[in-house]
Amino acid sequence: MNFLTRTVTAIVFASVMLFCMLKGAAWFVGLFALITVLSTIEYTGLANKHKDANTSRLWATVAAFTFYAAIVGLSAGQGTAILFLPFVFTLMVIMIRELYFKKPSPINDWVHTLFPVIYIALPFALTSLLAFDAQGPDSGYSPVIPLTLFVFLWCNDVGAYCTGCTIGKHKLFERISPKKTWEGSIGGAVLTMVAAFLLHKFLPDWYSFMPVWVWIGMALVVVVFGTWGDLIESLMKREMGIKDSGKILPGHGGMLDRFDSALLAIPATVVYLSLVGFYS
């Protein structure tokens, strides 16, 4: 039953993401804005259960959203650095409000309130760089690179799960994630790089604007940094003493459980494409 639940949730989840990315720029921006907000709310709820933190969900969410909106606006060419003014104002409010509350650890509050800006809002905002600024088959908005990034993440998950369950023996990082194996990681990497090759070969209208070796290299970057992103979230959950970050996605847990790999894979992909010259 749990496997069926996970499968149905994964199909619905992937379908919604594919629909929004392919529908157009407004849907794309709205999708990741919603994911940013939900993930931030989830994180602050977890933080408030941990030790002395007393984080404001409202101001953490406002900070994450205004930062996300500023990056997206700049990426889409819809404004200048003045877009960051709402975020700057929010930062000042977050810092000043601690003066008027007798909380046990204002530093913890500041850290947990602002951490989602770096950990959550920044990666999701960077999807707009991949959609609006990276070279693609269309001028302006193009979902090809961000969509492919998530396809690679899904391929890596499937390959790692299937290979790990069948032949996995050697633990990858037992201290943090006892179920992950080297065999699973290799299986996920192989499937993801094969997917990169096949996409380039059979969908030339979408993928011929970059050589096949760039796509395969991107697949490898997504696998490596996606795995690290997964492990980082597992480390956070161990520190907080929880199994899942939430219950919003049946069979998968919370938003952070679903997007943990993407939170490191997205910025890594931006850096990679910049270094190989396919980012303008």
N, C-alpha and C positions, 0 to 999 in steps of 0.2 A: 504493500500500500504506500509506503514511504517513497519507494522508487517511482511508482505511478504519479504520486503527487509532485515529486521533483520534476518529472518529465513534463507533465501538463503545465506546471508553472514556468518551466524553462521555455516551452514552446510559445506560451502566451507572452511572456516577457520579451523574447526575441522578436516576436511578431510586432509588438508595440514599438520597439526600438527601430526596427526596419521601416515600419510605416512612417514614423515621425521623421526619420532621416531622409527618406525618399520623397516625402510630401513637399518639403521645401524649407527655406531658411527659417521662417518664423516657427514652424513646428520643431525644427532642430534646436533652435535656441530655447524654446519653451520646454522641450523635453529635458535638457540638461539643467535648466533653471530649477525645474521641479525636483530633479534628482539631487541637486545641490541643497535645496531647502530641506527635503526629507532626510537626507544623510546627516545634515548639520543638527537637525532636531534630534535624530537618533543618537548621535555622538554626545550631545550635551546631556541627554537623559542618562546615558551610561556614566558620563563623567561625574554627575551629581550623586551617583551611588557609590563613588569611590573616594574614600578617605575624607579630606576636609574641603573638597570642592563644593562650591555653591554657585554654579554658573548660571547666567541668565540665558535661557533658551531664546528669548526674544532678540536680545542684542547680538548674540552669537549668530543667529540666523540672518539678521539685518546686515551684519558685517560681511558674512559669506556671500549673501545675495548682491549687495552693492559692489563688492569686489568683482564678482562674476560678471555683473552687468557692465562694469567699466571695461574689462578686458574684451568682452564680446563686442561692445560698441566700437572700440578701437580696431579690432580685427576686421569688423565689417565696414570700416571706414565711415562710421556714423557720428564721429565726434573727435574731440581732442582730449588732452590730459585732464581737462576740466571735469570729465566724466568721473574722476576719482574723488571729487569733492564730497559726495554723499558718504563714501567709504571713510574718508579722512574725518568727517564730522562724527561718524559712528565710533571711530577709534577714540576720539576725544571723550565721548560720552562714556564709553566702556572704562576708560582710565579714571575719569572724574567721579563716576558714581560710587566707586569703592571708598571714597572719602566719607560718604554719608551712610555707609552700612557697617555695622559692627560685626564683621565676618571673621572667622578664625584665621583664614589664610587668603588675603587679597591677591597674593602672587599666584596661588593656585587658580583662583577665579580668572585672573587675566590670562593665564596660560591656556586654560581649557576653553575660554571664550574665544580666543584668537587662533588657537591651533586649527580649527576647522577651515580657516581662511587658507592656510598653507596646505593642509592635508586633503581637503575636499574641494573647496571652491577653485583653487588654482588649477589643479588637473582638469576639472570639468570645463573651466574657462578656456584652457588651452585647446580643447576640441575645436573651438571656433577658429584658432589659428590654422588648424589642419583643414578646416572646411572653407575658410575664406581667403587665407593668405598662401597656402601651399599651392604649388602648380597642380593643375588638374585638367580634365578634358573640357571643362566649361569655364567661362569667365564668371567671376563673382562666386556665388555659392556652389560648391561641389561636395557631395557627401562621400565620394569614393574613398578617400584616405581614412576618415574617422570610421566609416562603416566597415572598411576592411580591417582596421585595427580590432574592432570588436569581433569580427568573424575569426580573426586569428586567436583572440582570447578564448572564444568558444571552442575552436578546434583544439587548442592546447588543453583545455579542461577535459574534453571528451577523450583525447588521445592519452592523457595522463591517467584518467580514471580507468579506462579499459585496459591499458597496459599494466598499470599498477595492480589492478585486481587479479590479473591473470598470471603475471610473472614477477611482480614486484617483491623483492626480498631485502635489498640494501636500503636502509633508511637514509633519506636525504637530510633531514634536520630533526632528528628524533626529539630533541629537547623542547622544540616548539610545536612541531606538527608530526606526531608519531605515525600517521598514516601515509605520509608522502614518501615515495621511494625514488631512487635514481632511475630505475627502469621506467617508472611512470613519467618522470620528467623527460627522459630521452624519447619515449613514445610520443609524448605531447609535442615535443620539438619537431620530430620527424613528420608527423601528420600536419603540423602548421606550415612547415616549409614546402611540403607537397601541395598543400592547398594554395600557397602563394604561386607556385609554378603553374598549377592548373588554371587559376584565375587569369593569369597573364596570357596563357595559351588560348583559352577558350572564350575569353571576354576582351578581345583586343580593343574594342571601342572604349572600354573603361580603363584598361590597364596598360596600354601601349605607350602612354606618355612618360613612363619610367621603365628603364631596363629591368629584365627579370631578376638580375642579381640584386637590385635595390629592393625589390619586393621580398626576395628571400632573406636579405639582410634585415629588413623591417620585421619579418616574421620571427627571426632569431632574437631580435631586440625585445619584441613583445613577449616572447616565451621567457627569457631570462628575467626581465624586470617585472613581468607579470607574476612570476613565481616569487620573487622577492616581495612584491606588494602583498601577496597572499600571506607570506610568512610574517610580514610586519603587522598585519591585522591580527594574525594568530597570537603574536607576542603581546599586542595590546589587550586582547581578550584574556590571555593568561594573567596579565597584570591586574585586570579588573575582576578576575574570578568568574567569568561567564563563558557559556558555550557558544551562544549565538548573539549577534549584536541587536537583533530584534525579531519580530514575527510577521512582518508585513508581507513577506513572500513565502507562502506555504511550502515547506520542504527545503527551503533554502536559507531561512532566517531573515536577517534584516537587509537594509540597503547596503551597509558596509560589507556584509558577507558576500553580497552579489557583485559589488564593484571594487573589492579590495585589490584585485589584480590590476584593474584599469587605473587606479590612483597613482601607480608608479609607471605603468606602461605608457600612459599618454604623454607625460613630460619627456620620458626617454625617447619616444618616437619623434617628438618635436626636435629634440637635440640631434638625433640620428639623421633626420632628413635635412636639417641645417648643415650638418657636417658633410654630407654627400652631395650637397648643392641642389636639392630638389625642394627648396623652400624659399619663397620669395617674399 
